[in-house]
Amino acid sequence: MKRDKNFRPVLIVNVSILAKMSRADQDNMDGVINYLLTYSVNKINLKGKSETFTIILDLANVSMT
């Protein structure tokens, strides 16, 4: 996880990697994503400086259907 020029956390998700995962691994990602977002809200955001964060979905090589 990185920060933008205003110190807001930025999470970049490469969707093509998620699409190649097995169904069981995709189901396990729910817990990972939940932990990551909870951690971001509670620990990474700077009080008084950062109240939001950005998620960028990299959709290169992924069909929209």
Helices and strands as residue ranges (DSSP letters): E 2-3, E 9-14, H 15-20, H 23-39, I 40-44, E 54-58
